[in-house]
């Protein structure tokens, strides 16, 4: 289901950019415009929430320096859209 949401949002043009992938230290989440109620969540491979951030601004940074190497899922959402991406931390 998560892959379907990502594919749908990627095909229609997302309001969010999430990069780089793979990452070493930080991930960046950019919103095209100021979006009320935008938030993000980071999950580990087991599905545990490890970071939550409400009220995203236009430019956002999440540090992964204290997290071990591996795969993570980032979910960015607002009232109209959900973008889910998997990331590899080196």
C-alpha positions, 0 to 999 in steps of 0.5 A: 500500500505504501508503494502505491501512495508513493507512486501516485504522488510521484506521478501527479507531482508532489508538493514535497522534495525529500533528499538525498538518497542514500544519505550519510548525515542529514535528510532534507525536506523542502515544501514548494510553498508554506503548507499549513498542517504539514508534518513528517515522521521517520520510521525504522525497518520494524515500523517504529516511529523514531522522529516526528516533526509537526508544522514543517516550514519550507526548508527542513532538516532531519539529522540521522547522525545518531541513527545506525546505518540501514533502511528508513521510511519517511512519511511527509503529509499535509491535509491533501497529500501523503508522500512515503519514501524509503531511504538508505543511511550509509 
